[in-house]
Amino acid sequence: MTPVICYIGLGGNLGNPVANLHSAIARIAAVAGIELRGVSRFYLSKPMGPQDQPDYVNAVICVKTTLEAHALLQTLFEVEREHGRERSPGLRWGPRTLDLDLLLYGMETVAAPDLRVPHPGICERSFVALPLAELAPRLILPDGRRLQGCLQALACDDLHPLA
């Protein structure tokens, strides 16, 4: 298979989120068929949904992969489980040790029950758009929108880069 450039969003707010993100990045980079190409800064952000939980640490990574989209998604689920992620049916936007989202898979559009690419939250979430723009400032999304346009529509004042 021809290698594809992908972007993956990372986040977590339980345990040691910074250590969890670093560990997840190393684990993803060690998978056969995945080459780590870039890592954004880490950002502290307020949680989406219920506010009675710790702040999140978020980042985005760029990888080049020969894995198909669903195989990459399954790899991300496996890495989440290895880091103590428990998926609770009905609990959306709750606290978690690790959350990995496949944001972009090349310029492909996937609309399956278990996978939507591009991720629908890219242009709605500053904690995704800003770190993604660090890695790909001139990115044009598969639907033709420019990432910079999405970023300009977001305040981004809720994000705080970590040292």
N, C-alpha and C positions, 0 to 999 in steps of 0.2 A: 504494500500500500504506500502511496505517496505521503510523505510527512505533511502534517497540518499544524499550523500555529493556532494554539488555543490559549484562552485566558481563564483562570480559575480564581474565584473569590474565596477568601478564607476569613473565618471569624470565630470567636469564642469568648465566653465570659465566666466560665467556671474553672476552678483549679488555678493553674498558672497559664493564662491565655497566651502570653508571649512565648513561653517554652513550648506550649502545645502547637502554636503556629510554626515555630522553627522546626520542631520534630516532624510535623506533617509535611512541610516543604522538603525536608531531607528524605522522608519516606517516599513521597511522590517522585522525587528525582531519582530514586534508586530502582524504580520500576522499569523493567525491560520495555523498550519502545517509547520511553519518555525521556526527553532531554530538557532540563531546566534552562530557560533562556533569560529570565529576569525576575526580580522581586521588587515590589514597591516598598515604600516606607510602611511602617506599621502606624495605624491611627487608633486613637481612643474615640469611641462614639457612644452616644446614648442608645439604649435598646429600642428596637421597633416593638410596637405592641405594649405589653405590660411593662410599666416603669419600675415595679418593685423587684428589680433584679440588678445585678452588677452591670457596669458599663462594659461594652464590647471592645475587643481589640480586633481590627480588620486590616486586611492587606489583599493584594492581587498578585498572582504570579503568571508569568508567560511560559508556556512549554511548547516544545515541538514534539509531536507524537505520531506514531504509526498505528496507534490503537484507533478503532472505530469509536464513534461517539458514545454508544451504549457501553462498550467495554471500558472506556475511560470513566464513565459515570459509575460503573460497578467498582472500579478501582478506588474512586473517591469515597464511595460508601464503605468500602473495606477499611480505608485509612481512618475514616470517622469512627468506626466500631473499635479499631485498635486504640483509639484515643478516648475511649469511654463514652462515646456518643450513644445515647439512648433515644430512639424516636418514639414519642408518645402520640398515638393517634388522637386527633382532636386538639392537641396543644400546639398552637401555632405561635411562633416568635417567642418561645420560652427560652429559659437559660440553657446553655449547652457548653460542653467542653470543646467541641469543634464542629464547625459547619463549613462544608466545602460545596461550592456551587460552580458548575460548568457555565461560564458566562458566554463564551464564544468558542465555536469550533470552526475555525477558518471563516469562510463566508457562507457556511451552510446554515440553512434554516431547518430545524427539526421541531415537529409538532406531534409528539407522541404522549400518551397518557403519563409516562414516567419521566419525560424529558422535554423541556422546551428550550430551544436555542435559536436565537440569542435569548439569554435570560431576560424575562420581562421586567426585571427591576433595575436594569443597567442605568437607564436615564431618570429613574425616580429616586435613587438612593445615592446620596453623596459619598457614603462609605464604600461604594462600588465605583462610581464614576471618577472620583478624584484619583485613587490609586491606579485605576486603569489608565487614566490620562497620563500618569507619570511614565508608564511603560509604552504607551502608544498614543502620543499627543495628536497625531494626525489621523487617527482611526476613523474610518467610515464604517458604520454598521451595515449589516446585510440589507436593511430596508432603505439605505441611502442617507440616513441621518448621520451627521457628523457628531462625534463624541464631544467635541468642544462646544457645540450648540447645546447639547444636553447639560453639560457642566455649567454653562453660563446661566441656565435656568434654575440651578440649584444654589442655595445659599452657601453651603459648605462651611458655615461658621460653627457647626456642631461637631466638627472634627478637630482633633488635636494630635499632631504628629508626635510619636514617641521617639525618644533619643536613641 
